[in-house]
């Protein structure tokens, strides 16, 4: 990218997954696509919609839904424009609608111009299942960072496909060398060390993939979401973490709303907020 910031992109176990940090707070916008049908979800298009649309077009994807994990301005700033260009429905939890409708107040707090708003086409709730291509994502209501925060969980069999053997999850660095995801979890890798890859860089062979969690701002690598903003609750976020997210398998790959990937196992054992009292 000409601005020095690069998306992290890979065809991973039959799943196209592109992470693009957007806006001044570098919200991780995720594009999750099926290599066969080209259907995709876009999660948290917080800003820089032109870059997001460029990646969607480059991978020839058809956006089936736009999902907001929560309604903070850095995660929803691009909702209206992306909906306008793709026609895809906008999905959000009911409990975050007041926060979304208070965008002027949020923008004033951040010292920025408020983004355009759009209608929310579907109100998410605990237990909802989102479907695109052969994939399914389960909606987990994880209040605490905001009242309507949600996480999306793709279990290992979400694609309902089989393959002869396991396939390693990897991305490419600036030198063109592949880096296994487990190596990413062992050390911090600066974002500028990654370069974009396209779907043609690796074979688009459907295969079972490790469980994936898109946690919004509920769970980060080594931390959790702040609770001192509108509607935040430390009691609720800890309940969401301990009674819901920490019940997921240890090998679940976590894609937070900011910062690097991690796993449920790593956070269970190393996150200071999740250690036994």
C-alpha positions in Angstrom: 0.0 0.0 0.0 1.2 3.5 -0.8 0.6 4.7 2.7 2.8 2.1 4.3 0.0 0.2 6.0 -0.7 -3.2 4.7 -3.6 -5.6 5.0 -3.0 -9.1 6.3 -4.5 -11.5 3.7 -4.5 -15.2 3.3 -6.5 -18.1 1.8 -6.6 -20.1 5.0 -8.0 -23.7 5.1 -10.6 -22.8 2.4 -11.4 -19.5 4.0 -10.4 -16.1 2.5 -9.6 -13.9 5.5 -8.4 -10.4 5.1 -7.7 -8.1 8.0 -7.3 -4.4 7.3 -6.5 -1.9 10.1 -8.5 1.2 9.4 -9.0 4.7 10.8 -7.0 6.6 13.4 -7.5 3.9 16.1 -6.6 1.1 13.6 -9.7 -0.9 14.0 -9.3 -4.4 12.5 -11.8 -4.7 9.7 -12.2 -8.3 8.7 -13.3 -9.6 5.3 -14.3 -13.3 5.5 -14.9 -14.9 2.2 -15.6 -18.3 0.6 -13.2 -19.1 -2.3 -15.8 -21.1 -4.1 -19.0 -18.9 -4.1 -17.1 -15.6 -3.5 -19.7 -14.8 -0.8 -18.3 -12.8 2.1 -19.0 -11.1 5.4 -17.4 -7.7 6.3 -16.9 -7.2 10.1 -16.4 -3.7 11.6 -15.8 -1.4 8.6 -14.7 1.4 10.8 -13.3 3.7 8.1 -11.4 3.9 4.8 -14.1 2.2 2.8 -12.3 2.8 -0.4 -9.5 0.5 0.8 -12.0 -2.1 1.9 -13.8 -2.0 -1.4 -10.5 -2.3 -3.3 -9.8 -5.6 -1.4 -13.3 -6.9 -2.0 -13.0 -6.2 -5.7 -9.5 -7.6 -5.9 -10.7 -10.9 -4.4 -13.9 -10.8 -6.5 -16.1 -11.1 -3.4 -19.9 -10.5 -3.0 -20.7 -9.0 0.3 -23.7 -10.8 1.9 -23.7 -8.9 5.2 -22.0 -6.2 7.1 -21.6 -7.0 10.8 -20.8 -4.6 13.6 -19.4 -6.2 16.8 -20.4 -3.0 18.6 -21.3 0.6 17.8 -18.3 2.6 18.8 -17.4 5.2 16.1 -14.1 3.5 15.2 -15.9 0.3 14.3 -19.0 1.7 12.5 -17.7 4.8 10.7 -17.8 3.1 7.3 -21.1 1.3 7.7 -23.2 3.7 5.6 -20.8 4.0 2.7 -20.1 0.3 2.5 -23.8 -0.4 2.6 -24.4 2.2 -0.1 -21.8 0.6 -2.4 -22.5 -3.1 -1.8 -26.3 -3.1 -0.9 -25.5 -5.6 1.8 -27.6 -5.6 5.0 -26.2 -4.0 8.1 -26.3 -6.2 11.3 -26.0 -5.0 14.9 -27.2 -6.0 18.3 -30.3 -4.1 19.5 -28.7 -3.0 22.8 -26.1 -0.9 20.8 -28.7 1.0 18.7 -28.7 4.0 21.2 -24.9 4.1 21.0 -25.0 4.1 17.2 -27.7 6.8 17.2 -25.5 9.0 19.5 -22.8 9.3 16.9 -22.6 13.1 17.2 -21.7 12.7 20.9 -19.1 10.0 20.1 -17.6 12.2 17.3 -17.4 15.2 19.6 -15.6 13.1 22.2 -13.0 12.0 19.6 -12.8 15.4 18.1 -13.8 14.2 14.6 -16.6 14.8 12.1 -19.5 12.4 12.7 -19.9 9.8 9.9 -23.2 9.3 8.0 -25.5 6.8 9.6 -27.6 4.1 7.9 -30.5 1.9 8.8 -29.7 -1.3 10.7 -31.4 -4.1 8.7 -31.2 -7.0 11.2 -30.9 -6.9 14.9 -28.6 -9.6 16.2 -29.2 -11.7 19.3 -27.5 -14.5 21.2 -27.7 -17.8 19.2 -28.2 -16.3 15.8 -26.4 -18.0 12.9 -25.0 -16.1 10.0 -24.6 -18.1 6.7 -22.6 -17.3 3.6 -21.3 -19.8 1.1 -20.8 -23.1 3.0 -19.9 -21.2 6.2 -21.7 -20.5 9.4 -20.9 -18.0 12.2 -22.6 -18.2 15.6 -23.5 -14.9 17.3 -22.4 -14.7 20.9 -23.7 -11.7 22.9 -20.7 -10.5 24.9 -21.8 -7.3 26.7 -19.4 -5.3 28.9 -17.4 -3.2 26.5 -20.8 -1.9 25.3 -24.2 -3.3 26.1 -24.7 -4.8 22.6 -21.2 -6.1 22.0 -21.2 -9.4 20.1 -18.5 -11.9 19.0 -18.7 -14.2 15.9 -17.6 -17.8 16.3 -16.8 -20.1 13.4 -16.4 -23.7 14.8 -13.9 -26.0 13.2 -16.7 -27.6 11.0 -18.3 -24.3 10.0 -17.5 -24.9 6.3 -19.0 -28.4 6.4 -16.2 -29.7 4.2 -13.6 -32.4 4.5 -10.1 -32.9 3.3 -7.4 -35.6 3.2 -5.1 -33.9 5.7 -4.6 -30.8 7.8 -3.4 -27.6 6.3 -1.1 -25.1 8.1 -2.3 -21.6 8.5 0.2 -19.1 7.3 0.7 -15.5 5.9 3.5 -14.0 3.9 6.0 -11.5 5.1 7.7 -8.7 3.2 10.4 -11.0 1.8 7.7 -13.3 0.5 8.4 -16.0 3.1 5.5 -17.8 4.8 5.0 -17.4 8.5 3.0 -20.0 10.4 0.2 -18.5 12.5 1.7 -20.3 15.6 4.9 -18.3 15.1 2.9 -15.1 15.0 1.5 -16.1 18.4 5.0 -16.5 19.9 6.3 -13.1 19.0 5.1 -9.7 18.1 5.3 -9.0 14.4 5.0 -5.3 13.2 2.1 -4.7 10.8 4.5 -3.3 8.2 6.2 -6.7 7.9 3.2 -8.0 6.1 2.3 -7.6 2.5 -1.0 -8.2 0.7 -1.5 -11.5 -1.0 -4.3 -12.4 -3.4 -6.4 -15.4 -3.6 -4.3 -16.7 -6.5 -1.2 -16.8 -4.4 -2.3 -20.1 -2.7 -4.6 -22.9 -3.9 -8.3 -22.3 -3.0 -8.9 -25.8 -1.7 -11.8 -26.1 0.8 -10.6 -27.8 4.0 -11.6 -27.9 7.7 -10.2 -24.9 9.5 -9.4 -24.2 13.1 -12.2 -22.5 15.1 -12.2 -18.7 14.6 -13.5 -16.0 16.9 -14.0 -12.4 15.9 -14.1 -10.9 19.4 -14.6 -7.2 18.6 -13.3 -5.2 21.6 -14.2 -7.8 24.2 -11.0 -9.8 24.1 -7.5 -8.7 23.0 -4.1 -10.4 23.0 -3.0 -9.9 26.7 -5.9 -7.6 27.6 -9.7 -7.0 27.5 -11.9 -4.2 26.3 -12.2 -1.0 28.3 -15.4 -0.4 30.3 -15.2 3.2 31.1 -17.1 4.4 28.0 -20.8 4.7 27.4 -22.7 1.7 28.8 -19.5 -0.2 29.8 -19.5 -2.6 32.7 -16.5 -4.5 34.1 -18.9 -7.0 35.8 -20.5 -7.7 32.5 -17.4 -8.1 30.4 -15.8 -10.5 32.9 -19.0 -12.5 32.9 -19.0 -12.6 29.1 -15.3 -13.7 29.1 -15.5 -16.3 31.8 -18.9 -17.8 31.0 -18.8 -17.6 27.2 -15.5 -17.0 25.5 -13.4 -19.0 27.9 -15.6 -22.0 27.2 -14.4 -22.2 23.6 -11.7 -24.6 22.6 -8.1 -23.6 23.3 -7.1 -23.8 19.6 -9.7 -21.2 18.7 -7.9 -18.4 16.8 -9.0 -15.0 18.1 -9.2 -12.0 15.8 -9.6 -8.9 18.1 -11.0 -5.6 17.1 -7.5 -4.1 17.5 -4.0 -5.5 17.6 -2.6 -9.0 16.8 -4.2 -12.4 16.7 -4.1 -14.7 19.7 -5.8 -17.9 20.8 -8.3 -18.8 23.5 -5.6 -21.1 25.0 -3.0 -18.3 25.1 -5.4 -15.9 26.8 -6.7 -18.5 29.3 -3.2 -19.1 30.5 -1.5 -15.7 30.0 -4.0 -12.9 30.0 -3.7 -11.2 33.4 -7.4 -10.4 33.5 -8.4 -14.1 33.2 -6.2 -15.7 35.8 -7.7 -17.4 38.9 -8.4 -15.0 41.7 
